[in-house]
Amino acid sequence: MIFAHELKQTKMDKENLASKIKALRKRRGFSQEQLAEESTLSLRTVQRIERGETVPHGDSLRKLTQALS
């Protein structure tokens, strides 16, 4: 059973990751479109990640890491 504080923590983690990805993208001088192209993810996926609507895992996370490093 998931408790309220665990759900809140999960939401905070998603928002924190989203803001970090957005900050890294901006630091690199990339638009969302450029990050999508560099990472081979769709623009829609990049937008959803930055809004905290989805969390990248596995291959998507690896692609983002490579594009932003």
Kinemage of the C-alpha trace (Angstrom):
@kinemage 1
@onewidth
@group {chain A} dominant
@subgroup {mainchain}
@vectorlist {calphas} color= white
{ca met a 1} P 0.000 0.000 0.000
{ca ile a 2} L 1.334 3.436 -0.944
{ca phe a 3} L 0.929 6.129 1.694
{ca ala a 4} L 0.234 9.822 1.008
{ca his a 5} L 3.755 10.920 1.944
{ca glu a 6} L 5.205 8.401 -0.535
{ca leu a 7} L 2.982 9.738 -3.300
{ca lys a 8} L 4.015 13.280 -2.419
{ca gln a 9} L 7.695 12.268 -2.469
{ca thr a 10} L 7.253 10.607 -5.860
{ca lys a 11} L 5.648 13.755 -7.259
{ca met a 12} L 8.454 15.902 -5.829
{ca asp a 13} L 11.066 13.580 -7.338
{ca lys a 14} L 9.402 13.816 -10.760
{ca glu a 15} L 9.253 17.601 -10.562
{ca asn a 16} L 12.858 17.789 -9.382
{ca leu a 17} L 14.060 15.595 -12.247
{ca ala a 18} L 11.990 17.597 -14.725
{ca ser a 19} L 13.466 20.895 -13.551
{ca lys a 20} L 17.003 19.487 -13.639
{ca ile a 21} L 16.602 18.241 -17.202
{ca lys a 22} L 15.186 21.597 -18.273
{ca ala a 23} L 18.027 23.478 -16.555
{ca leu a 24} L 20.655 21.239 -18.193
{ca arg a 25} L 19.014 21.725 -21.583
{ca lys a 26} L 19.063 25.497 -21.180
{ca arg a 27} L 22.659 25.453 -19.917
{ca arg a 28} L 23.629 23.619 -23.104
{ca gly a 29} L 21.769 26.244 -25.109
{ca phe a 30} L 19.375 23.701 -26.602
{ca ser a 31} L 15.767 24.300 -27.481
{ca gln a 32} L 13.390 21.449 -26.761
{ca glu a 33} L 13.499 20.659 -30.458
{ca gln a 34} L 17.283 20.458 -30.436
{ca leu a 35} L 17.291 18.196 -27.387
{ca ala a 36} L 14.737 15.950 -29.060
{ca glu a 37} L 16.929 15.741 -32.150
{ca glu a 38} L 20.162 15.157 -30.208
{ca ser a 39} L 18.579 12.489 -28.001
{ca thr a 40} L 16.503 10.911 -30.802
{ca leu a 41} L 13.419 11.250 -28.595
{ca ser a 42} L 10.264 12.850 -29.897
{ca leu a 43} L 9.594 16.510 -29.143
{ca arg a 44} L 6.407 15.453 -27.362
{ca thr a 45} L 8.409 13.132 -25.095
{ca val a 46} L 10.885 15.878 -24.192
{ca gln a 47} L 8.009 18.245 -23.444
{ca arg a 48} L 6.257 15.680 -21.229
{ca ile a 49} L 9.479 14.941 -19.345
{ca glu a 50} L 10.135 18.625 -18.693
{ca arg a 51} L 6.569 19.124 -17.436
{ca gly a 52} L 6.962 16.162 -15.085
{ca glu a 53} L 4.196 14.232 -16.838
{ca thr a 54} L 6.501 11.290 -17.449
{ca val a 55} L 9.800 10.103 -16.029
{ca pro a 56} L 12.485 8.827 -18.381
{ca his a 57} L 13.786 5.330 -17.664
{ca gly a 58} L 16.185 2.968 -19.360
{ca asp a 59} L 17.005 3.854 -22.935
{ca ser a 60} L 15.276 7.250 -22.819
{ca leu a 61} L 17.261 8.290 -19.751
{ca arg a 62} L 20.491 7.110 -21.370
{ca lys a 63} L 19.728 9.084 -24.534
{ca leu a 64} L 18.990 12.248 -22.550
{ca thr a 65} L 22.155 11.816 -20.505
{ca gln a 66} L 24.270 11.464 -23.620
{ca ala a 67} L 22.642 14.446 -25.334
{ca leu a 68} L 23.101 16.690 -22.299
{ca ser a 69} L 26.663 15.695 -21.437
